[in-house]
Amino acid sequence: MTSPEPLARPEPVTSDAVPDAGLERWRLVLGSAAEARTGPLGPGAAAQDAALDWLYGRDPDLERRGVRRSGSAPRTGGDGPSAVTAIDWLEDIHRLFPKETIERLERDAVERYGIQEIVTDPAVLERVEPSPTLLRAVLRTKHLMNPQVLALARRIVAAVVKQLLARLRPEIRRAFHGTRSRRPSRVPLARDFDFRQTVRANLAHYQPEERRVLIDRAHFHSRTQRHLAQWQLILLVDQSGSMAGSVIHSAVTAACLWGLPGLKTHLVAFDSNVVDLTSDVTDPVELLMRVQLGGGTDIARAVAYGAGLVENPRRTIVALITDFYEGGDPVRLVRSVRALTEQGTTVLGLAALDEDANPDYDRELAGRLAGAGAHIGAMTPARLAEFVAERLGR
């Protein structure tokens, strides 16, 4: 892994009308070392700079480069960044910066600098705005929380899950409306409109003077039916710390898929142990509160458990969501995947399942699983739903 870029401040948006607004902006981006060239800051920008310095002033690379934090001596091992608390800082950034900058600052505070009091201090949790970043932080630290803090943290979990469900459920359900077939339909639905066939059939009514085609009869596609045969979708989700985003989206995706005609959904989380969470799929908030991120990773054991759930191999999809860094027996894992694919089961190996679908995984082991017949890739939840829907339509 590469070390983070030092002092990677987001660009603030200044609101004070000052003569040197352009130079002031550069001063905020570059830090106090640039002040000799840019000039001093106005009061509003100085408050922004103090908030940025509270966070990015703790970057260890600053001390190595001999850069002093503004208004303070170089940091020592036991010296905190300032007397400002996390809750003071949160109040300041929500007052001083636009929403997109606040989200970046909160993400860096939790994920880059490990300021966990943002999600473990009751006073902070009462004020903080729920976001996916904070949800990931809650899942990583909830084992440290007392019951009072845990109840406040649940608010973040519930709010973010509600947002994800509202966005993902229409996308996922849309994938199961049916794929267009080549057969015509007499049912005039806008989503099934056959543009090419309609134009081709009405070319005789083309009006060259007005450059348009008069539609005498519109044509529509029919759609395949997906509820005729029962399928299984078995989601095996790695709950190691690096997979937090995929765990969240797996829970929400399973909730969206639950109860769809023709589809039986299972959700299984694993680290060195395997936990079947299928009974909690209808309540993704409770499900996520049960997840324990971290620990070892025994992918082979999870695949073996998933294989035991298969009822009809040729109508089963096993989606293995993991970074493929196996802590168990890779030989056993490859053998299990090959056995599944040889009996007709579709095996998906997904290195990421979230809105970004940016994978970070063991390519060597993933390649071996691909050689055993698995489909390897990274997907958004909507794309996974489309993949499942395509299989159900066969």
MISENU-904913 format. One line per field, with one value per residue (C-alpha): residue in three letters; y, x, z. Coordinates in nm, 2 decimals. Each point is the difference from the previous one (the first is absolute). Layout:
<nodes>
residu <- [ALA  ...]
yy <- [Y  ...]
xx <- [X  ...]
zz <- [Z  ...]
</nodes>
This chain:
<nodes>
residu <- [MET  THR  SER  PRO  GLU  PRO  LEU  ALA  ARG  PRO  GLU  PRO  VAL  THR  SER  ASP  ALA  VAL  PRO  ASP  ALA  GLY  LEU  GLU  ARG  TRP  ARG  LEU  VAL  LEU  GLY  SER  ALA  ALA  GLU  ALA  ARG  THR  GLY  PRO  LEU  GLY  PRO  GLY  ALA  ALA  ALA  GLN  ASP  ALA  ALA  LEU  ASP  TRP  LEU  TYR  GLY  ARG  ASP  PRO  ASP  LEU  GLU  ARG  ARG  GLY  VAL  ARG  ARG  SER  GLY  SER  ALA  PRO  ARG  THR  GLY  GLY  ASP  GLY  PRO  SER  ALA  VAL  THR  ALA  ILE  ASP  TRP  LEU  GLU  ASP  ILE  HIS  ARG  LEU  PHE  PRO  LYS  GLU  THR  ILE  GLU  ARG  LEU  GLU  ARG  ASP  ALA  VAL  GLU  ARG  TYR  GLY  ILE  GLN  GLU  ILE  VAL  THR  ASP  PRO  ALA  VAL  LEU  GLU  ARG  VAL  GLU  PRO  SER  PRO  THR  LEU  LEU  ARG  ALA  VAL  LEU  ARG  THR  LYS  HIS  LEU  MET  ASN  PRO  GLN  VAL  LEU  ALA  LEU  ALA  ARG  ARG  ILE  VAL  ALA  ALA  VAL  VAL  LYS  GLN  LEU  LEU  ALA  ARG  LEU  ARG  PRO  GLU  ILE  ARG  ARG  ALA  PHE  HIS  GLY  THR  ARG  SER  ARG  ARG  PRO  SER  ARG  VAL  PRO  LEU  ALA  ARG  ASP  PHE  ASP  PHE  ARG  GLN  THR  VAL  ARG  ALA  ASN  LEU  ALA  HIS  TYR  GLN  PRO  GLU  GLU  ARG  ARG  VAL  LEU  ILE  ASP  ARG  ALA  HIS  PHE  HIS  SER  ARG  THR  GLN  ARG  HIS  LEU  ALA  GLN  TRP  GLN  LEU  ILE  LEU  LEU  VAL  ASP  GLN  SER  GLY  SER  MET  ALA  GLY  SER  VAL  ILE  HIS  SER  ALA  VAL  THR  ALA  ALA  CYS  LEU  TRP  GLY  LEU  PRO  GLY  LEU  LYS  THR  HIS  LEU  VAL  ALA  PHE  ASP  SER  ASN  VAL  VAL  ASP  LEU  THR  SER  ASP  VAL  THR  ASP  PRO  VAL  GLU  LEU  LEU  MET  ARG  VAL  GLN  LEU  GLY  GLY  GLY  THR  ASP  ILE  ALA  ARG  ALA  VAL  ALA  TYR  GLY  ALA  GLY  LEU  VAL  GLU  ASN  PRO  ARG  ARG  THR  ILE  VAL  ALA  LEU  ILE  THR  ASP  PHE  TYR  GLU  GLY  GLY  ASP  PRO  VAL  ARG  LEU  VAL  ARG  SER  VAL  ARG  ALA  LEU  THR  GLU  GLN  GLY  THR  THR  VAL  LEU  GLY  LEU  ALA  ALA  LEU  ASP  GLU  ASP  ALA  ASN  PRO  ASP  TYR  ASP  ARG  GLU  LEU  ALA  GLY  ARG  LEU  ALA  GLY  ALA  GLY  ALA  HIS  ILE  GLY  ALA  MET  THR  PRO  ALA  ARG  LEU  ALA  GLU  PHE  VAL  ALA  GLU  ARG  LEU  GLY  ARG]
yy <- [0.00  0.35  0.26  0.27  0.32  0.26  0.28  -0.09  0.28  0.03  0.33  0.22  0.24  0.35  0.23  0.32  0.26  0.10  0.16  -0.29  -0.28  -0.20  0.01  -0.07  -0.31  -0.13  0.08  -0.22  -0.28  0.01  0.08  0.25  -0.07  0.20  0.31  0.18  0.00  0.04  0.24  -0.04  -0.13  0.19  -0.10  -0.24  -0.18  -0.01  -0.19  -0.24  -0.04  -0.08  -0.27  -0.15  0.02  -0.18  -0.30  0.00  0.15  -0.35  -0.14  -0.17  0.11  0.36  -0.06  -0.20  0.30  0.25  0.18  0.18  0.01  0.36  0.16  -0.30  -0.17  -0.32  -0.29  -0.26  -0.35  0.09  0.34  0.01  0.22  0.27  0.04  -0.01  -0.31  -0.21  0.14  0.36  -0.08  -0.16  0.31  0.22  -0.19  -0.01  0.37  0.08  -0.24  -0.12  -0.35  -0.17  0.13  -0.11  -0.35  -0.02  0.14  -0.24  -0.29  0.10  0.05  -0.35  -0.21  0.17  0.14  -0.25  0.27  -0.26  0.23  0.13  -0.32  -0.10  0.33  0.03  0.38  -0.03  -0.27  0.22  0.27  -0.18  -0.03  -0.37  -0.10  -0.32  0.09  0.03  -0.32  -0.19  0.15  -0.11  -0.35  0.00  0.14  -0.12  -0.27  0.28  0.17  -0.01  -0.04  0.37  0.07  -0.30  0.13  0.33  -0.18  -0.20  0.34  0.03  -0.36  0.05  0.33  -0.12  -0.33  0.20  0.21  -0.30  -0.19  0.30  0.02  -0.37  -0.16  0.17  -0.09  -0.36  -0.06  0.15  -0.27  -0.26  0.15  -0.24  0.02  0.09  -0.29  0.00  -0.08  0.29  0.09  0.14  0.17  0.37  0.07  0.29  -0.19  -0.27  0.23  -0.14  0.31  -0.16  -0.23  0.29  0.23  -0.29  -0.08  0.36  0.12  0.02  0.29  0.21  0.37  0.14  0.36  -0.02  -0.26  -0.22  -0.34  -0.03  -0.30  -0.20  -0.29  -0.03  -0.32  -0.14  -0.28  -0.28  -0.10  -0.32  -0.14  -0.07  -0.14  -0.34  -0.18  0.04  0.12  0.05  0.28  -0.07  0.31  -0.09  0.32  0.05  0.21  0.09  0.37  0.09  -0.13  0.24  0.17  -0.34  -0.13  0.30  -0.03  -0.37  0.04  0.26  -0.19  -0.32  0.20  0.14  -0.35  -0.16  -0.12  0.04  -0.26  -0.30  0.09  -0.14  0.21  -0.10  0.23  -0.15  0.20  -0.14  0.06  -0.30  -0.11  -0.01  0.17  -0.05  0.33  -0.09  0.03  0.37  0.09  0.18  0.23  0.12  0.24  -0.29  -0.21  0.26  0.04  -0.37  0.02  -0.02  0.15  -0.13  -0.33  -0.27  -0.11  -0.36  0.03  -0.38  -0.06  0.25  -0.16  -0.34  0.13  0.17  -0.33  -0.17  0.25  -0.08  -0.17  -0.01  0.06  0.12  0.25  0.14  0.30  0.02  0.35  0.00  0.36  0.02  0.15  -0.36  0.03  -0.35  -0.08  -0.36  -0.27  0.14  -0.35  -0.10  0.33  -0.06  -0.36  0.11  0.26  -0.25  -0.25  0.26  0.11  -0.36  -0.08  0.30  0.26  0.36  0.13  0.38  0.12  0.37  0.21  0.29  0.06  0.37  0.31  0.05  -0.36  0.07  -0.33  -0.08  -0.37  -0.29  -0.04  -0.32  -0.19  0.17  -0.13  -0.35  0.02  0.13  -0.31  -0.21  0.15  0.30  0.34  0.25  0.38  0.29  0.12  0.26  -0.14  0.10  -0.19  -0.31  0.02  0.02  -0.30  -0.21  0.11  -0.10  -0.35  -0.03  0.09  -0.30]
xx <- [0.00  0.12  0.01  -0.26  0.10  0.10  -0.23  -0.25  -0.25  -0.33  -0.05  -0.21  -0.26  0.06  -0.29  0.17  0.05  0.37  0.23  0.23  -0.26  0.20  0.32  -0.21  -0.13  0.34  0.11  -0.28  0.09  0.38  0.00  0.20  0.33  -0.14  -0.09  0.32  -0.11  -0.37  -0.04  -0.21  -0.35  -0.32  -0.21  -0.23  0.28  0.21  -0.28  -0.01  0.38  -0.02  -0.25  0.21  0.31  -0.17  -0.04  0.28  0.25  0.03  0.15  0.33  0.17  -0.01  0.24  0.24  0.01  0.05  -0.33  -0.15  -0.37  -0.13  0.03  0.16  0.32  0.08  -0.20  0.15  -0.11  -0.23  -0.12  -0.36  -0.07  -0.18  -0.25  -0.29  -0.21  -0.15  -0.35  0.14  0.16  -0.32  -0.19  0.26  0.02  -0.38  -0.01  0.30  -0.01  -0.24  -0.15  0.24  0.30  -0.15  -0.05  0.37  0.12  -0.21  0.12  0.37  -0.05  -0.14  0.17  0.34  0.08  -0.21  -0.18  -0.25  -0.16  -0.21  -0.19  0.05  -0.07  -0.37  0.01  0.15  -0.24  -0.30  0.11  0.18  -0.17  -0.04  0.21  0.14  0.34  -0.13  -0.20  0.32  0.17  -0.29  0.03  0.37  -0.03  -0.34  0.17  0.16  -0.33  -0.21  -0.38  -0.06  0.24  -0.12  -0.35  0.11  0.22  -0.31  -0.15  0.29  -0.04  -0.38  0.03  0.26  -0.18  -0.32  0.19  0.15  -0.33  -0.17  0.26  0.07  -0.34  -0.14  0.32  0.00  -0.38  0.02  0.25  -0.28  -0.27  0.10  0.25  -0.13  -0.05  -0.02  -0.37  -0.25  -0.24  -0.36  0.04  0.09  0.25  0.24  0.30  -0.05  -0.03  0.18  0.14  0.17  -0.29  -0.24  0.20  0.06  -0.38  -0.10  0.25  -0.28  -0.14  0.33  -0.07  0.32  -0.12  -0.04  0.28  -0.21  -0.17  -0.36  -0.06  -0.30  0.08  0.25  0.18  0.10  0.23  -0.13  0.19  0.11  -0.15  0.23  -0.23  -0.05  0.30  0.15  0.36  0.23  0.24  0.26  0.20  0.32  0.14  0.35  -0.03  0.37  0.06  0.09  -0.33  -0.22  -0.16  -0.08  -0.15  -0.23  -0.11  -0.04  -0.25  -0.20  0.01  -0.12  -0.29  -0.09  0.00  -0.19  -0.35  0.05  -0.20  0.21  0.30  0.11  0.27  0.25  0.25  0.31  0.28  0.33  0.35  0.17  -0.35  -0.33  -0.32  -0.33  -0.18  -0.29  -0.26  0.09  0.00  -0.33  0.15  0.34  0.05  -0.01  0.21  0.27  0.00  0.08  0.30  0.34  0.26  0.35  0.15  0.14  -0.13  -0.08  -0.16  0.02  -0.22  -0.26  -0.02  -0.04  -0.29  -0.15  0.03  -0.21  -0.29  -0.02  -0.33  0.00  0.36  -0.11  -0.23  0.23  0.24  0.27  0.13  0.33  0.07  0.36  0.35  0.12  0.28  -0.05  0.09  -0.12  0.09  0.02  0.02  -0.32  -0.16  0.09  -0.12  -0.34  -0.06  0.09  -0.25  -0.27  0.05  0.04  -0.35  -0.15  0.00  0.09  0.27  0.07  0.32  -0.05  0.29  -0.23  -0.38  -0.07  -0.08  0.36  0.09  0.37  0.17  0.31  0.06  0.24  0.02  0.20  -0.27  -0.28  0.16  0.01  -0.37  -0.07  0.19  -0.23  -0.30  -0.10  -0.09  0.23  -0.06  -0.13  -0.36  -0.24  -0.31  -0.21  0.23  -0.01  -0.38  0.01  0.24  -0.24  -0.30  0.16  0.07  -0.36  -0.13  0.18]
zz <- [0.00  -0.07  0.28  -0.02  -0.17  0.27  0.08  -0.27  0.09  -0.19  -0.18  0.23  -0.14  0.14  0.06  0.11  -0.27  0.04  -0.25  -0.02  -0.02  -0.25  0.21  0.31  -0.16  -0.08  0.35  0.14  -0.23  0.05  0.38  0.21  -0.18  -0.30  0.20  -0.08  -0.36  0.02  0.29  0.32  0.02  0.07  0.31  -0.19  -0.18  0.32  0.17  -0.29  0.02  0.37  -0.06  -0.28  0.21  0.29  -0.23  -0.25  0.25  0.15  -0.32  0.11  -0.32  0.11  0.29  -0.23  -0.24  0.29  -0.07  0.30  0.06  -0.01  0.34  0.18  0.06  -0.19  0.14  0.24  0.06  0.29  -0.12  -0.14  -0.30  0.20  0.29  -0.25  0.05  -0.28  0.07  -0.02  -0.33  -0.14  0.10  -0.17  -0.33  -0.03  0.04  -0.23  -0.29  -0.27  0.03  -0.25  0.20  0.33  -0.12  -0.12  0.34  0.20  -0.22  0.05  0.37  0.05  -0.26  -0.04  0.35  0.21  0.20  0.13  0.26  -0.29  0.02  0.36  0.19  0.08  -0.03  -0.35  -0.11  0.10  -0.24  -0.29  -0.34  -0.11  -0.30  -0.15  0.14  0.36  -0.05  -0.09  0.30  0.23  -0.13  0.07  0.36  0.13  0.20  0.21  0.07  0.32  -0.03  0.00  -0.28  -0.19  0.00  -0.14  -0.26  -0.11  -0.12  -0.25  -0.12  -0.04  -0.19  -0.24  -0.07  -0.07  -0.25  -0.17  -0.01  -0.16  -0.27  -0.07  0.03  -0.32  -0.19  0.12  -0.04  -0.35  -0.11  0.08  -0.22  -0.27  -0.29  -0.34  -0.24  -0.38  0.01  -0.06  0.27  -0.02  0.33  -0.05  0.28  -0.05  0.14  -0.26  -0.30  -0.31  -0.16  -0.30  -0.09  0.03  -0.23  -0.25  -0.01  -0.05  -0.26  -0.26  0.20  -0.01  -0.08  -0.17  0.02  0.38  0.04  0.23  0.00  0.09  0.23  -0.12  0.23  0.28  0.07  0.34  0.13  0.22  0.31  0.14  0.31  0.30  0.26  -0.17  0.16  0.35  0.02  0.30  0.06  0.27  0.11  0.18  0.15  0.13  0.32  0.03  0.07  -0.35  -0.13  0.20  -0.30  -0.16  0.32  0.02  -0.36  0.02  0.29  -0.18  -0.33  0.17  0.16  -0.34  -0.16  0.29  -0.10  -0.38  -0.19  -0.11  0.22  0.34  0.15  0.27  0.17  0.18  0.16  0.07  0.15  0.15  0.10  -0.20  0.11  -0.19  0.01  -0.23  0.28  0.04  -0.37  0.03  0.27  -0.14  0.29  0.25  -0.24  -0.01  0.37  0.03  -0.25  0.16  -0.23  0.03  0.10  -0.23  -0.33  -0.09  -0.35  -0.05  0.30  -0.12  -0.34  0.15  0.21  -0.31  -0.19  0.27  -0.07  -0.37  -0.08  -0.39  -0.12  -0.35  0.15  0.26  0.00  0.27  0.03  0.20  0.11  0.12  -0.06  -0.06  0.27  0.13  0.35  -0.03  -0.25  -0.36  -0.15  0.18  -0.12  -0.37  0.03  0.15  -0.27  -0.28  0.15  0.00  -0.36  -0.12  0.14  -0.19  0.28  -0.11  0.22  0.02  0.16  0.08  0.13  0.07  0.03  0.06  -0.20  -0.10  -0.07  0.04  0.06  0.21  0.01  -0.03  -0.38  0.01  0.20  -0.20  -0.32  0.14  0.08  -0.35  -0.13  0.21  -0.18  0.22  -0.15  0.16  0.01  0.19  -0.01  0.13  0.16  -0.30  -0.23  0.22  -0.01  -0.38  -0.01  0.22  -0.21  -0.32  0.14  0.13  -0.35  -0.16]
</nodes>
